[in-house]
Amino acid sequence: MSLTDGPRAKALKKVLERSLSQTVSRLTRERLAQCFPLVAQESAESLDSIHGSILDFLKEHGAVQFQEVMERRQTVQKLNELDQLIEDAKLRKDTGCESAKLPDNLSPELLVEAHLMPLKKKRLESLQGNLKQNDSMLREITENRSQITQMMATIEKSVDALESAAQSIQGLVDRTVLEELVKELEVRKCEIIIYPVKSCRGVRVQQAQLAKTGLKYDRLFMFVQKKINEDGSIKYIKMTQREYPQNILFSEDGKDVLELSISGTRNSIKVPLVPSQEFLSHCNRLPRVDIWTTNVTPLDMGLEYSLLFTNFFRIPIHLTYKDPTEKRYVAGNLPCSTTVQNGEKVVTSFSDGYPIMLTTEESLCDLNSRLLKPVEMSRFRPNIVLKGTGGPWVEDHWKEISIGTIGDFYVVSRCVRCVMPNVDPETGIPDTDHQPFKTLQQFRRIDKGAQVQGTFQVGDEISVLKTGEHCYQSAVDSKVWTLCRETEYRFEADFDNTVDIKLISGSAEIFGTELTIGPVYSFTGYKGAVYTWDGCTLEVTGVRSSEYIAEETPMSVYANLHFGLEKLRYGENGPRVLLVGPDDSGKTSIGKILVAYAVRMGREIDFINLDTREGVLSLPGTISAVNFSTILDVEQGFGTASATGPSQIPAKTPLVYYYGYDSPAGHAQYYKKLISRAALAFNARLSEDKTCTAPDYRCLFKRAKRGVSLIPRAVLIKRWDTTLSKTSSRISAVRTVCALLTGVSHVVVVGHERLYSDMLRQFESPQSITVLKVGKSGGCVERDDAYIRKLQHRAAKQYFYGEPKRNLNAYSVNLTLSSQAVFRLADGMPGS
């Protein structure tokens, strides 16, 4: 969005124009003639032309660079804000209005309202945008319905004609033979697309020659941005549609000469498709440019070929060419090196990871059946498109295929998709609803990527030689992630691997607990997310089974829930919150976030865990209650218990009752009695806690306006109830918990509409319990029984032997077998 220049911004730009004009005016023709006397004597016209070109270049690029500095430092915006502040101050002085109130003088209600106002405004703008989009979709659906009706009439006529034709040829050709013939003909059809410039439009060809790096001429050119860092150093960064979706507006055409044009304009430039060795010998080699886990040193084609794109993007751009002598090896999932390229390492050009991308029309049709608005195949930028494969996604299981007569191909991985398919290839504008990426996330997962030489063409027969499961790519190398504001980096680490995360700059948190710049945080057997409110830079090292950046998160909803509970803590009774929801809906994560936020504001929080499948600061199969008054452990989640040994974070002393099962189902009476005993003990401890009864307790926190001397502690309860499948059983279980844990004020339902509706009906007036609903985070993944068993095994091991960084020796007592008696509760016994 362009900003209108204020008085100071206009004055600053006038100073620049005057300074630039004076600087340029000093470069007179006479001074240039003194530098080049021979040219001035023999070719005065050439000197005049050079003089004019230099002046034009200095004027244009001086203005461009100044504009870049202005935009990077947000000079216009800040000067406009300064103008507004001065105008406001003058207005207050002239009208005699009192000065603005300081934040210290505002009430808690006004502070909370001021904090929530930007979020409410942003949500309102989002809803208004959705309303406009819904209106547009309604009009489009109405038009599509009319077209479908017309198409159905046409199809019915075509079916009638086909039935008549089938009856006429019946008996002449055997039906089975005809079907096989049609299938064989369809499987031969394919498309071949070459992308000479990385991240620009492709060119469809009838045949293509294979080289060691993939299709010949594919991704030999790449746009590189010159970026000046704050410390003055220069860095060159690849430009793709992920950051610059306008790249798709560049079209390629031509054979020996590549003609690049900008869609919607008459601007174009001709580039040699295969630059000569003499030309390349005069090209400057740029410093390191990273392409994911590998890097290249491309050749700069020069100002002549880059000026058009610099003017289009308004930033310094270099059109670069892949150095033929430089080998960029494929780093990832490959067959045995001795079976590929006669033992040579597999190489590629400027592609993200692998030489060739293959897809099928059947898979695209399946994806489009899940979308409201179908997308084109060009969004996925394949090199080879097949048709007649027999069904969608069958290529997932191909290991080797043969194309025509040129040889065999190794199909080594599924392509990890990014946000590029969201960009409309006709307009260069990303889809506002993040489609089809959002739909692909729901049913597709990832892995890695092949090589042979020769020539093939449209119509060649495709044969599947070998099928099997692909292995998934693991990110082993260190990688730096730059997160924008209000986004999160989600990752998964297996139990056999360790992932190290270091915050380099900015601010970030893991489940509400802030990270410190510098230290390395290690995670094993962990599924988590690093969230940032204002943006940050992370360095991640280790084997990650999955990682990506999420732009849509429910953290603002969780923050609003926290502020709502914080407001209730100023009353006579603090809130007692019961968290309920399905398995793997994020109840534990939300609990950590709410506890961490409350502790960061100086509160004490009691967390009661009724999920016996996962123990909190105790063994699995237990019910526990823990008081939190210090920060949570980033690596260990809730931290460690005093029984586990010392730790950097103060150890906790939980109240624990052993249950012995991982589900309330089948042992409801026993579970109910255990909750009752735990509730009595918890309430007794709370009443005896000096921090809740001491006269100086009010000094620990701010007091409410009503003069309440004691601010009650908040209680957060996590309930696990999804094993009770029937609605009546779920309601009965929640009612039982609320009755036993006296004083439950709020029930928060996580990610379950039906359960939320049931709770509303059950606890409506005159009940004093408020039912709330929060959405499930997109980062929540389903955990199978094997994964849960590993979590339980690790929790039990840590309970006796400590954390991996602080191993303990368990205390042992030797007993004879004859002195022991083992009992088992019989089925059907009271309390069993």
DASUL-V568095 format. One record per pair of residues at least 24 apart in sequence whose C-alpha atoms are under 6 Angstrom apart, sorted by the first residue. I is the first residue (numbers start at 0). J is the second residue. D is the distance in whole Angstrom. If there is no record, write none. Layout:
BEGIN
i=I j=J d=D
i=I j=J d=D
END
This chain:
BEGIN
i=5 j=79 d=5
i=8 j=75 d=6
i=185 j=387 d=5
i=186 j=386 d=6
i=186 j=387 d=4
i=187 j=458 d=5
i=187 j=459 d=5
i=187 j=460 d=5
i=188 j=386 d=6
i=188 j=458 d=5
i=189 j=384 d=5
i=189 j=385 d=5
i=189 j=457 d=5
i=190 j=383 d=6
i=190 j=384 d=5
i=191 j=382 d=6
i=191 j=383 d=5
i=192 j=382 d=5
i=193 j=217 d=5
i=194 j=218 d=5
i=195 j=219 d=6
i=196 j=220 d=5
i=196 j=221 d=5
i=197 j=221 d=5
i=198 j=239 d=5
i=198 j=240 d=6
i=199 j=246 d=5
i=199 j=247 d=5
i=199 j=249 d=6
i=200 j=247 d=5
i=200 j=250 d=5
i=205 j=456 d=6
i=205 j=457 d=5
i=206 j=455 d=6
i=206 j=456 d=4
i=207 j=454 d=6
i=207 j=455 d=6
i=208 j=453 d=6
i=208 j=454 d=4
i=209 j=452 d=5
i=209 j=453 d=5
i=209 j=454 d=6
i=210 j=452 d=5
i=212 j=346 d=5
i=212 j=347 d=4
i=212 j=348 d=6
i=212 j=354 d=6
i=213 j=354 d=4
i=213 j=355 d=6
i=218 j=349 d=5
i=219 j=320 d=6
i=219 j=321 d=5
i=220 j=319 d=6
i=220 j=320 d=5
i=221 j=318 d=6
i=221 j=319 d=5
i=222 j=317 d=6
i=222 j=318 d=5
i=223 j=316 d=6
i=223 j=317 d=5
i=224 j=316 d=5
i=225 j=315 d=6
i=235 j=288 d=6
i=236 j=288 d=6
i=240 j=419 d=6
i=241 j=419 d=6
i=244 j=427 d=5
i=245 j=427 d=5
i=247 j=424 d=6
i=247 j=427 d=6
i=297 j=321 d=5
i=297 j=322 d=6
i=332 j=447 d=5
i=332 j=448 d=6
i=353 j=448 d=5
i=356 j=381 d=5
i=356 j=382 d=5
i=357 j=381 d=6
i=357 j=382 d=6
i=357 j=383 d=5
i=358 j=384 d=5
i=359 j=384 d=5
i=359 j=385 d=5
i=359 j=386 d=6
i=360 j=386 d=5
i=361 j=390 d=6
i=361 j=391 d=5
i=362 j=391 d=4
i=362 j=392 d=5
i=378 j=420 d=5
i=379 j=420 d=6
i=396 j=466 d=5
i=396 j=467 d=5
i=396 j=468 d=5
i=397 j=466 d=4
i=398 j=465 d=5
i=398 j=466 d=5
i=398 j=467 d=6
i=399 j=464 d=5
i=399 j=465 d=5
i=400 j=462 d=6
i=400 j=463 d=4
i=400 j=464 d=5
i=401 j=461 d=6
i=401 j=462 d=5
i=402 j=460 d=6
i=402 j=461 d=5
i=403 j=459 d=5
i=403 j=460 d=5
i=405 j=453 d=5
i=409 j=449 d=5
i=411 j=448 d=5
i=412 j=446 d=6
i=412 j=447 d=4
i=412 j=448 d=4
i=412 j=469 d=6
i=413 j=445 d=6
i=413 j=446 d=5
i=413 j=447 d=5
i=414 j=447 d=6
i=415 j=445 d=5
i=446 j=471 d=4
i=446 j=472 d=5
i=447 j=472 d=5
i=473 j=542 d=6
i=473 j=543 d=6
i=473 j=544 d=6
i=474 j=542 d=5
i=474 j=543 d=5
i=475 j=541 d=5
i=475 j=542 d=4
i=477 j=539 d=6
i=477 j=540 d=4
i=478 j=538 d=6
i=478 j=539 d=5
i=479 j=537 d=6
i=479 j=538 d=4
i=480 j=536 d=6
i=480 j=537 d=5
i=481 j=536 d=4
i=482 j=534 d=5
i=482 j=535 d=5
i=483 j=534 d=5
i=484 j=531 d=6
i=484 j=532 d=5
i=484 j=533 d=4
i=484 j=534 d=4
i=485 j=531 d=6
i=485 j=532 d=5
i=486 j=530 d=6
i=486 j=531 d=6
i=486 j=549 d=6
i=486 j=550 d=5
i=487 j=529 d=5
i=487 j=530 d=4
i=487 j=548 d=6
i=487 j=549 d=5
i=488 j=528 d=5
i=488 j=529 d=5
i=488 j=547 d=6
i=488 j=548 d=5
i=489 j=527 d=6
i=489 j=528 d=4
i=489 j=546 d=6
i=489 j=547 d=6
i=490 j=527 d=6
i=490 j=545 d=5
i=490 j=546 d=4
i=491 j=525 d=6
i=491 j=526 d=4
i=491 j=543 d=6
i=491 j=544 d=6
i=491 j=545 d=5
i=492 j=523 d=6
i=492 j=524 d=5
i=492 j=525 d=5
i=492 j=543 d=5
i=492 j=544 d=6
i=493 j=524 d=5
i=494 j=523 d=5
i=494 j=524 d=4
i=496 j=523 d=6
i=497 j=522 d=6
i=497 j=523 d=5
i=497 j=541 d=6
i=498 j=522 d=5
i=498 j=540 d=6
i=498 j=541 d=4
i=499 j=539 d=6
i=499 j=540 d=5
i=500 j=538 d=6
i=500 j=539 d=5
i=501 j=537 d=6
i=501 j=538 d=5
i=502 j=537 d=5
i=503 j=536 d=5
i=503 j=537 d=6
i=504 j=535 d=6
i=504 j=536 d=5
i=505 j=534 d=6
i=505 j=535 d=4
i=506 j=535 d=6
i=507 j=531 d=4
i=510 j=591 d=6
i=510 j=592 d=5
i=511 j=592 d=4
i=511 j=595 d=5
i=511 j=596 d=6
i=512 j=595 d=6
i=561 j=593 d=6
i=569 j=703 d=5
i=572 j=711 d=6
i=573 j=711 d=5
i=573 j=712 d=6
i=573 j=713 d=5
i=574 j=713 d=5
i=574 j=744 d=6
i=575 j=714 d=5
i=575 j=715 d=6
i=575 j=743 d=5
i=575 j=744 d=5
i=576 j=715 d=5
i=576 j=716 d=6
i=576 j=745 d=5
i=576 j=746 d=6
i=577 j=716 d=5
i=577 j=717 d=6
i=577 j=746 d=5
i=578 j=716 d=6
i=578 j=717 d=5
i=578 j=718 d=6
i=578 j=747 d=5
i=579 j=718 d=5
i=579 j=748 d=5
i=580 j=748 d=6
i=580 j=749 d=5
i=581 j=721 d=5
i=583 j=781 d=6
i=584 j=775 d=6
i=598 j=628 d=6
i=603 j=627 d=6
i=603 j=628 d=5
i=603 j=712 d=6
i=604 j=713 d=5
i=604 j=714 d=6
i=605 j=714 d=5
i=606 j=714 d=6
i=606 j=715 d=5
i=606 j=716 d=6
i=607 j=716 d=5
i=608 j=717 d=5
i=609 j=717 d=6
i=609 j=718 d=5
i=610 j=718 d=6
i=610 j=719 d=5
i=611 j=661 d=5
i=612 j=661 d=4
i=616 j=640 d=5
i=618 j=795 d=6
i=619 j=791 d=6
i=620 j=658 d=5
i=620 j=659 d=5
i=620 j=660 d=5
i=620 j=661 d=5
i=621 j=656 d=6
i=621 j=657 d=4
i=621 j=658 d=5
i=622 j=655 d=6
i=622 j=656 d=5
i=623 j=654 d=5
i=623 j=655 d=4
i=624 j=653 d=6
i=624 j=654 d=5
i=625 j=653 d=5
i=643 j=798 d=5
i=643 j=801 d=5
i=666 j=831 d=6
i=668 j=830 d=5
i=669 j=830 d=4
i=669 j=831 d=6
i=675 j=739 d=6
i=678 j=740 d=6
i=744 j=768 d=5
i=745 j=769 d=5
i=745 j=770 d=6
i=746 j=770 d=5
i=747 j=771 d=5
i=747 j=772 d=6
i=748 j=772 d=5
i=749 j=773 d=5
i=749 j=774 d=6
i=750 j=774 d=5
i=750 j=775 d=5
END
